[in-house]
Amino acid sequence: MKENITKTALLGQALRRVRKRQGLSQEDVAGLSGVGRRFISDLENGKETCHIAKVMQVLGSMGIAIQIVTHWEEDNGER
């Protein structure tokens, strides 16, 4: 599954869909990730102040990878 995530709310929605598809509760994901259930709730609700390191922990524990895609051509490594 590929999605263009441009806002924290879209990341949260995508995470919720994947979690439910995997049959996991927020508590399950929290336990797998080593974070609190409240953090999972905040993340799924698009809270903009979530810590990126914890976000990466959650995504990794669920088998979700992030790819960086540029919307411009790279010429000799310059933008």
N, CA, C and O atoms as CSV, one atom per row, in Angstrom:
chain,resi,resn,atom,element,x,y,z
A,1,MET,N,N,0.834,-1.171,0.000
A,1,MET,CA,C,0.000,0.000,0.000
A,1,MET,C,C,0.884,1.241,0.000
A,1,MET,O,O,1.793,1.356,0.822
A,2,LYS,N,N,0.626,2.159,-0.906
A,2,LYS,CA,C,1.360,3.415,-0.954
A,2,LYS,C,C,0.379,4.555,-0.781
A,2,LYS,O,O,-0.705,4.552,-1.364
A,3,GLU,N,N,0.766,5.525,0.022
A,3,GLU,CA,C,-0.060,6.704,0.244
A,3,GLU,C,C,0.835,7.924,0.282
A,3,GLU,O,O,1.966,7.863,0.764
A,4,ASN,N,N,0.326,9.025,-0.223
A,4,ASN,CA,C,1.028,10.298,-0.096
A,4,ASN,C,C,0.599,10.927,1.224
A,4,ASN,O,O,-0.563,11.291,1.406
A,5,ILE,N,N,1.537,11.046,2.123
A,5,ILE,CA,C,1.265,11.610,3.437
A,5,ILE,C,C,1.878,13.002,3.466
A,5,ILE,O,O,3.099,13.152,3.435
A,6,THR,N,N,1.034,14.009,3.526
A,6,THR,CA,C,1.519,15.389,3.513
A,6,THR,C,C,1.163,16.151,4.781
A,6,THR,O,O,1.585,17.295,4.954
A,7,LYS,N,N,0.398,15.535,5.662
A,7,LYS,CA,C,-0.018,16.170,6.916
A,7,LYS,C,C,-0.047,15.125,8.016
A,7,LYS,O,O,-0.178,13.930,7.753
A,8,THR,N,N,0.078,15.592,9.257
A,8,THR,CA,C,0.057,14.661,10.380
A,8,THR,C,C,-1.283,13.930,10.471
A,8,THR,O,O,-1.329,12.769,10.877
A,9,ALA,N,N,-2.362,14.598,10.099
A,9,ALA,CA,C,-3.679,13.947,10.148
A,9,ALA,C,C,-3.737,12.769,9.179
A,9,ALA,O,O,-4.328,11.737,9.498
A,10,LEU,N,N,-3.132,12.911,8.002
A,10,LEU,CA,C,-3.113,11.819,7.025
A,10,LEU,C,C,-2.271,10.651,7.519
A,10,LEU,O,O,-2.617,9.493,7.285
A,11,LEU,N,N,-1.171,10.946,8.197
A,11,LEU,CA,C,-0.346,9.888,8.780
A,11,LEU,C,C,-1.156,9.135,9.826
A,11,LEU,O,O,-1.135,7.905,9.862
A,12,GLY,N,N,-1.865,9.860,10.670
A,12,GLY,CA,C,-2.684,9.228,11.699
A,12,GLY,C,C,-3.774,8.344,11.119
A,12,GLY,O,O,-4.012,7.239,11.606
A,13,GLN,N,N,-4.438,8.834,10.071
A,13,GLN,CA,C,-5.492,8.051,9.419
A,13,GLN,C,C,-4.926,6.769,8.807
A,13,GLN,O,O,-5.527,5.700,8.917
A,14,ALA,N,N,-3.780,6.887,8.169
A,14,ALA,CA,C,-3.141,5.718,7.550
A,14,ALA,C,C,-2.739,4.708,8.621
A,14,ALA,O,O,-2.953,3.506,8.460
A,15,LEU,N,N,-2.162,5.193,9.703
A,15,LEU,CA,C,-1.755,4.313,10.799
A,15,LEU,C,C,-2.962,3.572,11.371
A,15,LEU,O,O,-2.889,2.370,11.623
A,16,ARG,N,N,-4.067,4.280,11.576
A,16,ARG,CA,C,-5.281,3.659,12.103
A,16,ARG,C,C,-5.779,2.552,11.162
A,16,ARG,O,O,-6.148,1.467,11.611
A,17,ARG,N,N,-5.784,2.840,9.857
A,17,ARG,CA,C,-6.242,1.831,8.889
A,17,ARG,C,C,-5.370,0.579,8.938
A,17,ARG,O,O,-5.882,-0.540,8.935
A,18,VAL,N,N,-4.054,0.773,8.984
A,18,VAL,CA,C,-3.136,-0.366,9.032
A,18,VAL,C,C,-3.327,-1.139,10.334
A,18,VAL,O,O,-3.374,-2.370,10.327
A,19,ARG,N,N,-3.436,-0.426,11.437
A,19,ARG,CA,C,-3.618,-1.078,12.745
A,19,ARG,C,C,-4.872,-1.955,12.730
A,19,ARG,O,O,-4.843,-3.104,13.169
A,20,LYS,N,N,-5.957,-1.403,12.227
A,20,LYS,CA,C,-7.216,-2.163,12.206
A,20,LYS,C,C,-7.125,-3.347,11.246
A,20,LYS,O,O,-7.648,-4.424,11.533
A,21,ARG,N,N,-6.458,-3.146,10.101
A,21,ARG,CA,C,-6.277,-4.255,9.157
A,21,ARG,C,C,-5.471,-5.385,9.787
A,21,ARG,O,O,-5.700,-6.558,9.493
A,22,GLN,N,N,-4.530,-5.027,10.654
A,22,GLN,CA,C,-3.711,-6.032,11.327
A,22,GLN,C,C,-4.421,-6.628,12.539
A,22,GLN,O,O,-3.883,-7.522,13.193
A,23,GLY,N,N,-5.612,-6.147,12.841
A,23,GLY,CA,C,-6.381,-6.671,13.961
A,23,GLY,C,C,-5.815,-6.284,15.315
A,23,GLY,O,O,-5.969,-7.023,16.287
A,24,LEU,N,N,-5.167,-5.141,15.385
A,24,LEU,CA,C,-4.530,-4.698,16.622
A,24,LEU,C,C,-5.315,-3.566,17.274
A,24,LEU,O,O,-5.921,-2.744,16.587
A,25,SER,N,N,-5.299,-3.529,18.587
A,25,SER,CA,C,-5.873,-2.407,19.332
A,25,SER,C,C,-4.775,-1.361,19.530
A,25,SER,O,O,-3.597,-1.630,19.293
A,26,GLN,N,N,-5.170,-0.187,19.959
A,26,GLN,CA,C,-4.169,0.826,20.291
A,26,GLN,C,C,-3.256,0.316,21.407
A,26,GLN,O,O,-2.053,0.578,21.401
A,27,GLU,N,N,-3.823,-0.398,22.345
A,27,GLU,CA,C,-3.037,-0.971,23.450
A,27,GLU,C,C,-2.009,-1.974,22.920
A,27,GLU,O,O,-0.872,-2.006,23.391
A,28,ASP,N,N,-2.408,-2.788,21.945
A,28,ASP,CA,C,-1.490,-3.752,21.335
A,28,ASP,C,C,-0.298,-3.038,20.702
A,28,ASP,O,O,0.855,-3.412,20.921
A,29,VAL,N,N,-0.594,-2.009,19.914
A,29,VAL,CA,C,0.465,-1.271,19.221
A,29,VAL,C,C,1.367,-0.572,20.226
A,29,VAL,O,O,2.584,-0.532,20.049
A,30,ALA,N,N,0.781,-0.027,21.270
A,30,ALA,CA,C,1.575,0.623,22.314
A,30,ALA,C,C,2.554,-0.365,22.938
A,30,ALA,O,O,3.725,-0.044,23.138
A,31,GLY,N,N,2.074,-1.560,23.241
A,31,GLY,CA,C,2.939,-2.585,23.826
A,31,GLY,C,C,4.040,-3.027,22.883
A,31,GLY,O,O,5.185,-3.199,23.301
A,32,LEU,N,N,3.707,-3.213,21.617
A,32,LEU,CA,C,4.712,-3.609,20.621
A,32,LEU,C,C,5.771,-2.534,20.418
A,32,LEU,O,O,6.931,-2.830,20.132
A,33,SER,N,N,5.352,-1.282,20.570
A,33,SER,CA,C,6.219,-0.141,20.255
A,33,SER,C,C,6.988,0.390,21.452
A,33,SER,O,O,7.974,1.110,21.293
A,34,GLY,N,N,6.545,0.038,22.640
A,34,GLY,CA,C,7.201,0.571,23.828
A,34,GLY,C,C,6.797,2.010,24.133
A,34,GLY,O,O,7.564,2.762,24.732
A,35,VAL,N,N,5.584,2.391,23.715
A,35,VAL,CA,C,5.067,3.724,24.020
A,35,VAL,C,C,3.720,3.549,24.710
A,35,VAL,O,O,3.202,2.435,24.791
A,36,GLY,N,N,3.155,4.636,25.204
A,36,GLY,CA,C,1.860,4.565,25.866
A,36,GLY,C,C,0.696,4.568,24.880
A,36,GLY,O,O,0.833,5.019,23.743
A,37,ARG,N,N,-0.460,4.056,25.333
A,37,ARG,CA,C,-1.640,4.047,24.485
A,37,ARG,C,C,-2.056,5.462,24.120
A,37,ARG,O,O,-2.530,5.702,23.010
A,38,ARG,N,N,-1.886,6.394,25.038
A,38,ARG,CA,C,-2.242,7.804,24.771
A,38,ARG,C,C,-1.431,8.340,23.592
A,38,ARG,O,O,-1.953,9.100,22.776
A,39,PHE,N,N,-0.159,7.952,23.498
A,39,PHE,CA,C,0.673,8.396,22.379
A,39,PHE,C,C,0.099,7.874,21.068
A,39,PHE,O,O,0.043,8.609,20.082
A,40,ILE,N,N,-0.325,6.619,21.045
A,40,ILE,CA,C,-0.921,6.032,19.834
A,40,ILE,C,C,-2.184,6.799,19.465
A,40,ILE,O,O,-2.408,7.100,18.293
A,41,SER,N,N,-2.998,7.114,20.445
A,41,SER,CA,C,-4.213,7.882,20.202
A,41,SER,C,C,-3.883,9.260,19.615
A,41,SER,O,O,-4.485,9.685,18.629
A,42,ASP,N,N,-2.926,9.946,20.229
A,42,ASP,CA,C,-2.517,11.266,19.730
A,42,ASP,C,C,-1.996,11.170,18.299
A,42,ASP,O,O,-2.322,12.004,17.454
A,43,LEU,N,N,-1.201,10.168,18.041
A,43,LEU,CA,C,-0.634,9.968,16.707
A,43,LEU,C,C,-1.738,9.725,15.679
A,43,LEU,O,O,-1.738,10.334,14.609
A,44,GLU,N,N,-2.674,8.841,16.002
A,44,GLU,CA,C,-3.769,8.546,15.086
A,44,GLU,C,C,-4.686,9.747,14.868
A,44,GLU,O,O,-5.347,9.846,13.834
A,45,ASN,N,N,-4.725,10.654,15.834
A,45,ASN,CA,C,-5.558,11.848,15.711
A,45,ASN,C,C,-4.809,13.025,15.089
A,45,ASN,O,O,-5.332,14.138,15.030
A,46,GLY,N,N,-3.582,12.775,14.625
A,46,GLY,CA,C,-2.836,13.795,13.902
A,46,GLY,C,C,-2.204,14.874,14.753
A,46,GLY,O,O,-1.927,15.965,14.257
A,47,LYS,N,N,-1.970,14.595,16.018
A,47,LYS,CA,C,-1.345,15.591,16.888
A,47,LYS,C,C,0.012,15.977,16.310
A,47,LYS,O,O,0.861,15.119,16.066
A,48,GLU,N,N,0.203,17.249,16.099
A,48,GLU,CA,C,1.398,17.729,15.406
A,48,GLU,C,C,2.648,17.756,16.264
A,48,GLU,O,O,3.746,17.926,15.733
A,49,THR,N,N,2.520,17.596,17.561
A,49,THR,CA,C,3.696,17.694,18.421
A,49,THR,C,C,4.259,16.343,18.851
A,49,THR,O,O,5.082,16.282,19.765
A,50,CYS,N,N,3.827,15.265,18.207
A,50,CYS,CA,C,4.362,13.935,18.541
A,50,CYS,C,C,5.854,13.871,18.232
A,50,CYS,O,O,6.305,14.431,17.232
A,51,HIS,N,N,6.612,13.202,19.071
A,51,HIS,CA,C,8.055,13.061,18.908
A,51,HIS,C,C,8.361,12.119,17.742
A,51,HIS,O,O,7.862,10.995,17.693
A,52,ILE,N,N,9.175,12.583,16.821
A,52,ILE,CA,C,9.468,11.807,15.609
A,52,ILE,C,C,10.123,10.461,15.934
A,52,ILE,O,O,9.855,9.472,15.251
A,53,ALA,N,N,10.964,10.406,16.948
A,53,ALA,CA,C,11.619,9.134,17.292
A,53,ALA,C,C,10.581,8.098,17.720
A,53,ALA,O,O,10.679,6.927,17.352
A,54,LYS,N,N,9.594,8.527,18.492
A,54,LYS,CA,C,8.543,7.614,18.919
A,54,LYS,C,C,7.660,7.225,17.737
A,54,LYS,O,O,7.225,6.078,17.635
A,55,VAL,N,N,7.395,8.175,16.849
A,55,VAL,CA,C,6.607,7.874,15.647
A,55,VAL,C,C,7.312,6.790,14.845
A,55,VAL,O,O,6.673,5.846,14.381
A,56,MET,N,N,8.625,6.920,14.679
A,56,MET,CA,C,9.390,5.927,13.927
A,56,MET,C,C,9.352,4.571,14.624
A,56,MET,O,O,9.292,3.543,13.950
A,57,GLN,N,N,9.387,4.543,15.956
A,57,GLN,CA,C,9.276,3.290,16.719
A,57,GLN,C,C,7.957,2.605,16.401
A,57,GLN,O,O,7.922,1.405,16.129
A,58,VAL,N,N,6.873,3.371,16.437
A,58,VAL,CA,C,5.541,2.812,16.192
A,58,VAL,C,C,5.460,2.269,14.767
A,58,VAL,O,O,5.022,1.138,14.553
A,59,LEU,N,N,5.880,3.070,13.802
A,59,LEU,CA,C,5.809,2.633,12.410
A,59,LEU,C,C,6.634,1.371,12.196
A,59,LEU,O,O,6.180,0.437,11.536
A,60,GLY,N,N,7.828,1.337,12.743
A,60,GLY,CA,C,8.691,0.170,12.606
A,60,GLY,C,C,8.089,-1.076,13.228
A,60,GLY,O,O,8.198,-2.166,12.667
A,61,SER,N,N,7.456,-0.924,14.380
A,61,SER,CA,C,6.865,-2.092,15.051
A,61,SER,C,C,5.688,-2.655,14.265
A,61,SER,O,O,5.325,-3.820,14.431
A,62,MET,N,N,5.090,-1.822,13.404
A,62,MET,CA,C,3.951,-2.267,12.602
A,62,MET,C,C,4.361,-2.655,11.185
A,62,MET,O,O,3.510,-3.001,10.364
A,63,GLY,N,N,5.644,-2.600,10.898
A,63,GLY,CA,C,6.127,-2.971,9.574
A,63,GLY,C,C,5.864,-1.912,8.517
A,63,GLY,O,O,5.750,-2.228,7.333
A,64,ILE,N,N,5.766,-0.664,8.935
A,64,ILE,CA,C,5.503,0.447,8.013
A,64,ILE,C,C,6.810,1.175,7.745
A,64,ILE,O,O,7.525,1.548,8.675
A,65,ALA,N,N,7.118,1.373,6.474
A,65,ALA,CA,C,8.334,2.091,6.087
A,65,ALA,C,C,7.962,3.445,5.487
A,65,ALA,O,O,6.876,3.611,4.932
A,66,ILE,N,N,8.849,4.384,5.601
A,66,ILE,CA,C,8.654,5.707,5.011
A,66,ILE,C,C,9.652,5.872,3.878
A,66,ILE,O,O,10.830,5.544,4.018
A,67,GLN,N,N,9.169,6.382,2.758
A,67,GLN,CA,C,10.040,6.694,1.628
A,67,GLN,C,C,10.021,8.195,1.406
A,67,GLN,O,O,8.988,8.844,1.574
A,68,ILE,N,N,11.156,8.736,1.032
A,68,ILE,CA,C,11.245,10.151,0.697
A,68,ILE,C,C,11.137,10.268,-0.815
A,68,ILE,O,O,11.920,9.668,-1.553
A,69,VAL,N,N,10.171,11.036,-1.262
A,69,VAL,CA,C,9.953,11.241,-2.688
A,69,VAL,C,C,10.023,12.737,-2.950
A,69,VAL,O,O,9.308,13.518,-2.322
A,70,THR,N,N,10.880,13.133,-3.873
A,70,THR,CA,C,10.982,14.551,-4.202
A,70,THR,C,C,10.055,14.890,-5.352
A,70,THR,O,O,9.746,14.044,-6.191
A,71,HIS,N,N,9.622,16.119,-5.376
A,71,HIS,CA,C,8.715,16.581,-6.421
A,71,HIS,C,C,9.428,17.501,-7.401
A,71,HIS,O,O,8.790,18.268,-8.123
A,72,TRP,N,N,10.726,17.421,-7.422
A,72,TRP,CA,C,11.526,18.180,-8.371
A,72,TRP,C,C,12.665,17.310,-8.833
A,72,TRP,O,O,13.018,16.331,-8.175
A,73,GLU,N,N,13.235,17.658,-9.951
A,73,GLU,CA,C,14.362,16.877,-10.454
A,73,GLU,C,C,15.622,17.260,-9.720
A,73,GLU,O,O,15.878,18.432,-9.442
A,74,GLU,N,N,16.396,16.252,-9.414
A,74,GLU,CA,C,17.671,16.516,-8.773
A,74,GLU,C,C,18.740,16.618,-9.855
A,74,GLU,O,O,18.850,15.743,-10.714
A,75,ASP,N,N,19.513,17.676,-9.810
A,75,ASP,CA,C,20.569,17.899,-10.769
A,75,ASP,C,C,21.864,18.096,-9.999
A,75,ASP,O,O,22.068,19.133,-9.368
A,76,ASN,N,N,22.731,17.105,-10.053
A,76,ASN,CA,C,24.009,17.153,-9.333
A,76,ASN,C,C,23.811,17.336,-7.826
A,76,ASN,O,O,24.631,17.971,-7.162
A,77,GLY,N,N,22.738,16.786,-7.297
A,77,GLY,CA,C,22.523,16.843,-5.863
A,77,GLY,C,C,22.018,18.179,-5.369
A,77,GLY,O,O,21.878,18.361,-4.159
A,78,GLU,N,N,21.740,19.121,-6.250
A,78,GLU,CA,C,21.255,20.429,-5.820
A,78,GLU,C,C,19.782,20.543,-6.086
A,78,GLU,O,O,19.244,19.884,-6.976
A,79,ARG,N,N,19.150,21.355,-5.336
A,79,ARG,CA,C,17.722,21.595,-5.502
A,79,ARG,C,C,17.483,22.747,-6.417
A,79,ARG,O,O,16.332,23.099,-6.678
